[in-house]
């Protein structure tokens, strides 16, 4: 009684999602017993058991005190429908964070845990044993936590025990080749894993080889995001050779990886041979070699590639049978674009699984900053070379992603 949060939730016992973002507990700022009584967490905790339809609790960017966390930990197991716990950018004391994760593990239905930018590297030794206790865990976000190779080595032991894990986001963790080599075998041990985000991890050729070695065992993998690394041409060859062994793979992001245009042709040919492949992102790679560009355009012509048009987008998409290939326009200088894709540092990393800015999509969502020239005529040097089907050629742009599926142009 007296807590604004408690009084509010008493009026909405049928609420399904509660967000108390950017909460600053006075007990973490000012000293003295009087300030601790103002912590909103005890009021929130006392109201949670009465919210029998509550499925999502979002405490993003919060700074709770240890006393408030004690109340919350006691209340969470009594929230019968809780499924999604978001603690992105929360500043949690180490002991309180461990206790909170243990309490989350006592919630039988929790399947989504978001811990982006929560200084999880400080909990790197405590976190791996706690993860398998969350029996229903299907989506885990540990992006932007600086785990490094050491944290990856610890996760290698615990991830195979998360038998229901479907989505794993480890982007922006400075894993490097050593961390990728440690985490790759764990990926192959998660039977339901469908989306892996390893973007922006300073990974090179060695990491690409380790990932490629594990791909044949990833039977459920549908999306692989490796953007903003530096795997280079040899790394691209390793990935390309392993792609056809993934029977369910629909989406690959290799954008911003220092790939020369000469590396594109083999990768594209592999993707076209895959029955379910729908989306290949090769933007922001090195396309400065004009001879290689011309050779790739010739390859597109042989494949009878046709560009499509979507007015909202600023990048070219080539439809190669069922595969939507995104490249810079025209395989050279790109326009400014708000790009999300598999780059975990650039978009909501959990995609379809909630958190801040839920958009309900599984894959990348690209929208240009300036659409004024979206209907401009395609210049002659941007068209496929002789041999392409000229009747269907429209001004190049990029396909929209709707609910995780590429929609082909009309």
N, C-alpha and C positions, 0 to 999 in steps of 0.2 A: 504493500500500500504506500502510495506516495510517489512511486516511480512512474514517470510519464510513459515509458515503454510498456510497463505492465498494464496500466490503465487503458492504453490504446489497444493492445492485443486482446484485452478482455472483451472489447466490443467486436472483434473480428476473429472469433475462434475458428472460423472456417478458412482462414488464410492459408495459402499454399506456399508462399515464398516471402521471407522476411529479409530485408537488407538494412543493416545498420552500418553504413559505410563511413569511413573517416572518423570513427568514434575516438575521442581522446579522453581517457580516464583521468580525472583530476589527481588520483592517487599516484599516477606516474609522473606528474608534473610538480605538484606542491606537496610539501611535507605536512604531517599533522593528521590526527585521526578524523577530524571533521571532514576533510576533503574526501576521504575514502567512502563516506556515506553517499557521495554523489555519483558513484560509479553506476552506470546503467545496466551492467551485466547481471547483477542479482535480480533486478526486476524482470529482465528478459528471460533469465533462467527459470524463474518461478512461473512464468506464463507459458513456456514452451510445452510442458506436458498437457496443457489444456487445448493446444492447437493440434488436434488429432489428424488434420489433413496437411500439415506442414511438410513439404518435400524438399525445400531449399532454404538454406541459411547462409547469408552472405555477410561476412565481417571484414570485407576488403578495406585496406588502409587503416585498420583500427589499431589502437595502442592500449590494450587492456592491462589492468593491474593484476597481480597474482591472486588477490582476494576475489576479484571478479571471475577469474578463470576457474577458481575452485567451485564456485556456484554453477558455472556453465558446464563444467565437466560432470557434475553430479546430475544435471538436468538432461544432458544429451541422450543418454541411454533410455530415457523415458519419453523421447519424442518418437512415437511409433512408426511414422511414415517418412522420416528424414532420409533423403537419398543423395542430396547434393550439398557439399560443404565447401564454401569458397573462403579462403584466407589469403587471397592475393595481396601482396605488399603489407601484410599485417606485421606489426612489430611485437613479437611475442617473446617474453623471457624464456630462456632455454628450458628450465624445469617446467614451466607452465605449458610450453609447446609439447613437450613429451607427454605430460599428463593429458593434454587435450587430444592428441593423436590416439592415446590409449582409450579415451572415452569414445572417440569416433569409431574405434574398432569394436566397441560394444553395441553399436547401432546396427542391427541386423540387415538393414536394407541399403545402407550407404554404398553407392556405386561410383560416385564422382568426387574426387578430392583435388582441389586447386590450391597449390602452394607456390605460385609464381612470385618470385622476388620477395621471399620471406627469410632470407639468410639461412636457407636449409643447409648450407655447407657447415654451419656451426653445429648442426644436428646430424652430421653425416654418419656418425657411428651409432646413433640411437635410432635413426629413421628406418634403415633397412629391416631390423627385426620387427618393427611395428607394422610395416606395410602388409605382410601376409596375414595379420590378424583381421584386416578389413576384408572379410571373406567374399563380399560381393563386388569388390573394387573392379570397375570396368574402365574408368578414365582417370589418368593421373597426370597432373601438370606440375613439373618441377623446373620450369623454364626460368632463366635469369637468376640463377642461384649460385653460380660460380662453383659448381661441384668439382670440376676438374677431373683428372684421371683417377685420383684417390676416391672420390665419391662414386665414380663409375665402377670402380673395382668392388665397392661395397654393394652397389645395386645389382651387380652381376649375380650375387648370391641370393638376394631376396626376390627379384623379379620373376624367376621361374616358379616361385611358390604362389604367385598371384595368378591363379589358373583362369580367372575370368577377365583378365585385363584385355581391353580392346583398343584403347587409345593411350599412347605414351608420348608426352611432350618433354623432351630434354633439350630444347633449343637454348642457345645463348648460355652455355655452361662451360665454355673453354675446355671441352673434352679432349681435343687434339687427337692425334692418331692413337696414342696410348689408351685414352679413354674409350675411343670407338672400338679398339681391339678387345677391350674388357667387356663392353656392353653388348657387342654383336652376338656372342653365343647365347646370351640371355634372351635376346629377341626371338631366336629360334626355338626357345623353350616355352614360349607363351602361345598356347594353341589357338587362342581366339584373337590375337593381336591383328588389328585391321588398319591402324594408322600409326605411323612412326614419324615424329618430327625431330630431326637432328640438325636443323638449320643453324647457321651462325655459330659453329663450334670449332673454327680453325682447323678443320679436318683436311688432310691431304690424300695423296695416293694410297698410303698405307691404310687409312681408314676406309677408303673405297674398297680396297681388296678385302678387308675384314668383313665389311657389310655384304659385299657380293658373295662371299663364302657362305654366309648364313642365310641368304635370301631363299635358296631352294627349300629350306626347312620351314619357311614362314608361309604355311599353307593358306592362312586366312588374310594375308596382307592385301589391302586394297589401295593404300596411298603411302607413298614414300617421299618425304620432304627433306631434301639435302641442299637447299638453297643457301647462298651466302657462305660457302666454304671455299676451298681451293683445291679441289680434287684433280683438276687439270685433265689433259687429254688421256693419259694412261689410266687415271682413275675412272674416267668416263668409259673407257674400253672394258674395264672390269665390271662396272655396273651393267653395261649393255649386254655383256655375255651372260649375265645371270638373270636378266629380266624375264626371258621366256620360260624360266622354271617356275615363275609365280603365276599360277593359273587364274588368280582372282585380281591381279594388280590392274587398277584402273587409272591411276594418276601418279606421275613422277615429276618432281620439281628439282631441276638441276640449274636453276637460274643463278647468275652471279657466281660462277665457279671457275672463271678463267679458261673457259673452253674455246679453242679456236673453231672457226666455222668448218674446218676440215674434219673435226670430230663428230659433226652433226649427222653425217649421212648414215654411218653404220648404226648409230643409236636410233635414228628414225626408222631405218629398215627393220630393226628388231621389234620396235613398238608396233609397226604396221602388221607384223606377223602375229601379234597377240590378239586373241579374239575379244577380250574384254577391255583392252586398253582404250582410254577415251581422251586423256589429257597429258600433254608433255610440255613443260615450261622450260624454254631455253633462253629466256630474256637475259639481258645485261651480261652477256659473255663477250669475249673478244672477237669481233667480226671485222677487224681492220684490214685483213688480207683480202684484197679485191679478187685475186685469182680463186681463193678458196670460196669466197662468196658466190662467184660465178659458177663454180663447180657444184655448190650446194643448190643453186637455183636450177641448174641442169638436172640435178637429182630430183628436185621437186617436180620438174616437168615430166621426167620419166615416170614418176609415181602418179602423174595426172592430178596434181594437187590443185585445188581451187580455193581462192580466198573468199571468205564470207564477210558479212557486214553486220555489225551491231552498233547503233548510233552512239551509245554511251561510252564506248571504249576507244582507247588511243593506241592500241597495239595490233599488229597484224596477226591474224589466225589463218593457218593453212589447214584445210580439211583434207587429210590423207585417209581416204576410206572412212573408217569410224573414228580416227584419232584427230583430235584438235591440237595442232602444234602452234605454240606461241613463240614468236621470235621478235627481236627488235625490228623496227621499221626504218629502212628496208635492209635488214641484217647489218645494221650500222648504227648511226646515232639515234638514240631513242628520245622520245618526248617525256616531259614530266608526267608522272603517273603515281597515284596512290596505290602502291602495290602491297598486297598482303601475302597471298600464296602461302607457301609453306614456311615463310620467314617468321619464326615464332616471335621475334622482337618487334614485328611490324603490325600484327593483328591479334585479335582474340585467339589464343593458341588452342583453346579447347573446342572451337568450332561448334559442332552440334550439341555439345554437352553442357553448355551453360556458362555461368560466370558473367562478368561485366561485358556489356555489349553483345549479348547473345543474338546471333543472326540466324540460327537454325540451319546453317550450311555445314557441309563436311569439308568442302574443298576451298580453293582460293577464290577470292572475290576481288577483281581488279576493276577500278573505275578511274577514268582519266580526270585530270584536274581541269582540262579545257576541252570542251566538246564542240567548239564553234566550227572546226574544219572537218568534222567527222564524215561529212558527205562530199568532201573534196575529191576530185578525180584522182585516180591512182596514176602516178607518173610512169613513164614508159619503162624506166629502169627497175621498177618495183614489180612488174608483171612477171609471171613465170616465163621461162624461155620457150622457144618454139617446140611444139609438141604437146603443150598443155591444152586442156579443154577451154577454149576461149569464150564459149557461149555463156558459161556461168560465172564469168569473172566479174566481181563487184569490188568496190573500194574496200581495202583491207582494214580490219579492226580486230576485235577479239570477242570470242564467244562468251555469253553470260553464263554464270554458274548458278543453277537453280536447284536448291536442295541437294547439292553435292553431285549433280549430274550435268554433264555438258549438253546444252541444247544446241543442235546444229542449226545454222542459219536457214531461213526460208528459201 
